[in-house]
Amino acid sequence: MIRTHHWDDWSLDDLLAAKGRTPVSLVVPARNEAATVGDVVTRVREALVDTVELLDEIVVIDSDSTDTTYDVATDAGATVHRSAEIRPDLGSVPGKGEAMWKSLFVTRGEVIVFMDADLLDWDTHFVPGLLGPLLTSAQVQLVKGFYERPMVSAGPDGYQAVPFEGGRVTELVARPLIRLLFPDLAGVHQPLAGEWAVRRSWFTQLSVPTGYAVELAALIDTVRAHGTQALAQVDLGTRAHRHQSLRDLGGMSEQILAAALARAGLPVDRAAPATEERPPAVEAA
């Protein structure tokens, strides 16, 4: 049974007391998100760094952006690193998982919260909601967010949200895979959610897919090593972001399938880009 919470199960005072001297980092992996990353950083900084000191740092990892993501995030008050410039001795490959893995070399939090940079409908309670289980239970290693996820489409009046139509790869690929191959995770509402949190001591021990399979791989590896008691999920309310094209979702699905099949002991082409993974960061330190 996966423990499930609501974001307001803990007050900010409760979390600050539980945090104590534990350093907490927010990491925002971003690629060409100049339109939204500034709002994400500014709102979190004002609410959770300037007003209360729940976060010790906000770090944006710029993953080969060709727009002004780096400058916008810097102006908003984040510490910004280009993924390719972090530990150049380790090389660089494109991908969300790569940016998250590289963040381990430039952050100091014992607890790390990840948030996507393309959020349109969200609030700063996402961060304390994700921190709740980790700060109040030593048994929990990883926390996933879940939410109502409308699809946001461009229309004549700007971006419009269509309720309950988001998460196509989740419903068509990830959840069926989990039910068939990893039934212990069947109770996870949104296994691919970009909003999640993890203990550094555990994340540094994980093999990390360099692309979109990072979230699913972390879930599988956590439960395999520690059981479902090490996992929690938190209802964060509503989240919307711009959706990707069907062609892009095909590539995402391939990466997720490759990571899941490999962890199920089924054959995958290890030479294919979709299967590329970084070794545990403790081995590269």
C-alpha positions as CSV (number, residue, x, y, z in Angstrom):
1,M,0.0,0.0,0.0
2,I,1.5,3.3,-1.1
3,R,0.9,6.1,1.5
4,T,-1.1,8.9,0.0
5,H,-1.3,12.5,1.3
6,H,-2.9,15.9,0.5
7,W,-0.6,18.9,0.1
8,D,-2.1,20.6,3.2
9,D,-1.6,17.7,5.6
10,W,1.3,19.8,7.0
11,S,1.5,23.5,7.9
12,L,4.5,25.5,7.0
13,D,5.3,25.8,10.7
14,D,5.3,22.0,10.9
15,L,7.6,21.6,8.0
16,L,10.0,24.3,9.2
17,A,10.2,22.6,12.5
18,A,10.8,19.2,10.9
19,K,13.4,20.6,8.5
20,G,15.6,22.0,11.2
21,R,19.1,22.4,9.8
22,T,18.4,20.0,6.8
23,P,19.4,21.8,3.6
24,V,16.7,21.6,0.9
25,S,17.3,22.3,-2.8
26,L,14.7,23.0,-5.5
27,V,16.0,21.9,-9.0
28,V,14.2,23.0,-12.1
29,P,15.5,21.3,-15.3
30,A,14.7,23.5,-18.3
31,R,15.1,23.5,-22.0
32,N,13.8,26.5,-24.0
33,E,11.4,27.5,-21.3
34,A,12.0,31.3,-21.3
35,A,8.3,32.0,-21.4
36,T,7.5,30.2,-18.0
37,V,10.7,29.6,-16.0
38,G,10.9,33.1,-14.7
39,D,7.4,32.9,-13.1
40,V,8.3,29.5,-11.6
41,V,11.5,30.7,-10.0
42,T,10.1,34.1,-8.9
43,R,7.0,32.8,-7.2
44,V,8.8,30.0,-5.4
45,R,11.6,32.3,-4.3
46,E,9.2,34.9,-2.9
47,A,7.1,32.4,-1.0
48,L,9.6,29.8,0.2
49,V,13.0,31.6,0.3
50,D,12.3,35.3,1.0
51,T,9.1,34.9,3.1
52,V,9.9,31.6,4.9
53,E,13.2,29.7,4.7
54,L,11.9,26.4,3.6
55,L,14.2,26.2,0.6
56,D,17.9,26.9,0.9
57,E,18.5,27.2,-2.9
58,I,16.7,27.3,-6.2
59,V,18.8,25.8,-9.0
60,V,17.9,25.8,-12.7
61,I,19.7,23.4,-14.9
62,D,19.6,24.7,-18.5
63,S,19.6,21.8,-20.8
64,D,21.1,23.1,-24.1
65,S,18.5,25.9,-24.5
66,T,18.6,28.0,-27.6
67,D,16.4,30.8,-26.2
68,T,16.9,33.1,-23.2
69,T,16.1,30.5,-20.5
70,Y,19.4,31.0,-18.8
71,D,19.1,34.8,-18.6
72,V,15.4,34.8,-17.5
73,A,16.0,32.3,-14.7
74,T,19.1,34.2,-13.5
75,D,17.1,37.5,-13.5
76,A,14.4,35.7,-11.5
77,G,16.8,34.9,-8.7
78,A,17.8,31.3,-9.4
79,T,21.3,29.9,-9.5
80,V,21.6,28.7,-13.1
81,H,24.0,26.1,-14.6
82,R,24.3,24.9,-18.1
83,S,24.1,21.2,-18.0
84,A,26.9,20.7,-20.5
85,E,29.3,22.8,-18.3
86,I,28.7,20.8,-15.2
87,R,31.5,18.2,-14.8
88,P,32.7,18.5,-18.4
89,D,35.0,15.6,-17.7
90,L,31.9,13.3,-17.6
91,G,30.7,14.5,-21.1
92,S,27.2,15.7,-21.9
93,V,24.2,14.3,-23.6
94,P,20.8,16.0,-24.2
95,G,17.9,15.1,-22.0
96,K,15.9,15.9,-18.8
97,G,17.4,13.0,-16.9
98,E,20.8,14.2,-17.7
99,A,20.1,17.6,-16.3
100,M,18.7,16.1,-13.1
101,W,21.7,13.8,-12.7
102,K,24.1,16.7,-13.3
103,S,22.3,18.7,-10.6
104,L,23.7,16.4,-8.0
105,F,27.2,18.0,-8.6
106,V,26.1,21.6,-8.1
107,T,23.4,21.4,-5.3
108,R,23.8,20.9,-1.6
109,G,20.4,19.9,-0.4
110,E,20.1,16.6,1.6
111,V,16.5,16.7,0.2
112,I,15.9,17.6,-3.5
113,V,12.6,18.8,-5.0
114,F,12.2,18.6,-8.7
115,M,9.8,20.8,-10.6
116,D,9.2,21.3,-14.3
117,A,9.9,24.7,-15.9
118,D,6.8,24.8,-18.2
119,L,4.1,25.1,-15.5
120,L,1.0,27.3,-16.4
121,D,-1.6,26.4,-13.8
122,W,0.1,25.7,-10.4
123,D,0.9,27.2,-7.0
124,T,3.8,27.3,-4.7
125,H,2.2,24.7,-2.3
126,F,3.6,22.1,-4.7
127,V,7.0,22.4,-2.9
128,P,5.9,22.0,0.8
129,G,3.5,19.3,-0.3
130,L,6.3,17.2,-1.7
131,L,8.5,17.9,1.2
132,G,6.0,16.8,3.8
133,P,6.6,13.0,3.8
134,L,10.4,13.3,3.5
135,L,10.7,15.7,6.4
136,T,8.4,13.9,8.7
137,S,9.2,10.2,8.0
138,A,12.7,8.8,7.9
139,Q,11.3,5.7,6.1
140,V,10.3,7.6,3.0
141,Q,13.0,7.9,0.2
142,L,10.9,9.3,-2.7
143,V,7.7,11.3,-3.0
144,K,5.6,11.7,-6.2
145,G,3.1,14.5,-6.8
146,F,-0.2,13.9,-8.5
147,Y,-2.9,16.3,-9.7
148,E,-5.8,16.9,-12.0
149,R,-4.0,17.5,-15.2
150,P,-6.0,19.3,-18.0
151,M,-4.5,19.5,-21.4
152,V,-3.6,23.1,-22.4
153,S,-4.1,23.9,-26.1
154,A,-3.6,27.1,-28.0
155,G,-6.8,28.7,-29.2
156,P,-8.1,32.0,-30.6
157,D,-8.2,33.4,-27.0
158,G,-4.8,32.2,-26.0
159,Y,-4.0,29.0,-24.0
160,Q,-7.1,27.1,-22.9
161,A,-7.3,24.1,-20.5
162,V,-9.3,21.1,-21.4
163,P,-10.1,19.1,-18.2
164,F,-8.9,15.5,-17.8
165,E,-7.2,15.2,-21.2
166,G,-3.5,15.6,-20.1
167,G,-1.0,12.8,-19.4
168,R,-1.4,10.8,-22.7
169,V,1.9,8.9,-22.3
170,T,1.0,8.2,-18.6
171,E,-2.3,6.6,-19.5
172,L,-1.4,4.9,-22.8
173,V,2.1,3.7,-21.9
174,A,3.3,4.1,-18.3
175,R,0.3,2.9,-16.4
176,P,-0.3,-0.2,-18.5
177,L,3.4,-1.1,-18.3
178,I,3.3,-0.8,-14.5
179,R,0.1,-2.9,-14.1
180,L,1.7,-5.7,-16.2
181,L,5.3,-5.6,-15.1
182,F,5.5,-3.8,-11.7
183,P,2.1,-4.3,-10.0
184,D,3.4,-3.0,-6.7
185,L,3.4,0.5,-8.3
186,A,-0.2,0.2,-9.6
187,G,-1.4,2.6,-6.9
188,V,0.8,5.4,-8.1
189,H,-1.5,7.9,-9.8
190,Q,0.9,9.7,-12.0
191,P,4.2,7.8,-12.3
192,L,5.7,10.3,-14.9
193,A,4.9,13.5,-12.9
194,G,7.7,16.0,-13.1
195,E,7.0,17.2,-9.6
196,W,8.7,14.9,-7.1
197,A,11.2,14.9,-4.3
198,V,14.0,12.5,-3.2
199,R,16.7,12.1,-0.6
200,R,20.1,12.9,-2.0
201,S,21.6,9.9,-0.3
202,W,19.3,7.7,-2.3
203,F,19.2,9.5,-5.7
204,T,23.0,9.4,-5.8
205,Q,22.8,5.6,-5.8
206,L,20.4,5.3,-8.8
207,S,21.2,4.6,-12.4
208,V,19.5,7.6,-14.2
209,P,18.1,7.5,-17.7
210,T,19.3,10.6,-19.5
211,G,15.9,11.3,-21.1
212,Y,12.2,11.2,-20.1
213,A,12.4,7.8,-18.3
214,V,14.1,9.2,-15.2
215,E,10.9,9.4,-13.2
216,L,9.6,5.9,-13.9
217,A,13.1,4.4,-13.4
218,A,13.5,6.1,-10.0
219,L,10.1,4.7,-8.9
220,I,10.8,1.2,-10.0
221,D,14.3,1.2,-8.4
222,T,13.1,2.7,-5.2
223,V,10.4,0.1,-4.6
224,R,12.6,-2.7,-5.7
225,A,15.3,-1.8,-3.2
226,H,13.2,-0.5,-0.3
227,G,9.6,-1.7,-0.8
228,T,6.5,0.4,-1.1
229,Q,7.0,1.8,2.4
230,A,9.8,4.0,1.0
231,L,7.4,5.7,-1.4
232,A,4.7,8.3,-0.8
233,Q,2.5,10.4,-3.1
234,V,0.9,13.7,-2.5
235,D,-2.3,15.2,-4.1
236,L,-1.2,18.7,-5.3
237,G,-4.5,19.8,-6.8
238,T,-4.3,21.0,-10.4
239,R,-1.3,21.3,-12.8
240,A,-1.3,22.3,-16.4
241,H,1.5,22.8,-18.9
242,R,1.9,23.0,-22.7
243,H,1.5,19.7,-24.3
244,Q,3.9,18.2,-26.8
245,S,3.3,17.0,-30.3
246,L,2.4,13.4,-31.0
247,R,5.8,12.9,-32.7
248,D,7.6,14.1,-29.5
249,L,5.4,11.8,-27.4
250,G,6.5,8.8,-29.5
251,G,10.1,9.4,-28.6
252,M,9.2,9.8,-24.9
253,S,7.2,6.6,-25.0
254,E,10.2,4.7,-26.5
255,Q,12.5,5.9,-23.7
256,I,10.0,4.9,-21.0
257,L,9.4,1.5,-22.6
258,A,13.2,0.9,-22.8
259,A,13.8,1.7,-19.1
260,A,10.8,-0.4,-18.0
261,L,11.7,-3.4,-20.1
262,A,15.3,-3.3,-19.0
263,R,14.2,-3.3,-15.3
264,A,11.9,-6.2,-16.0
265,G,14.8,-8.2,-17.3
266,L,13.6,-8.2,-20.9
267,P,15.9,-7.6,-23.8
268,V,16.4,-4.1,-25.2
269,D,18.9,-2.7,-27.7
270,R,21.6,-1.2,-25.4
271,A,23.1,0.7,-28.4
272,A,19.8,2.7,-28.9
273,P,19.8,6.3,-27.7
274,A,16.5,5.6,-25.8
275,T,18.3,3.2,-23.4
276,E,21.2,5.5,-22.4
277,E,21.6,5.9,-18.6
278,R,24.1,7.6,-16.3
279,P,25.7,5.5,-13.6
280,P,25.0,6.3,-9.9
281,A,26.5,9.7,-9.1
282,V,28.4,8.3,-6.2
283,E,30.5,6.4,-8.7
284,A,31.3,9.6,-10.6
285,A,32.0,11.9,-7.6
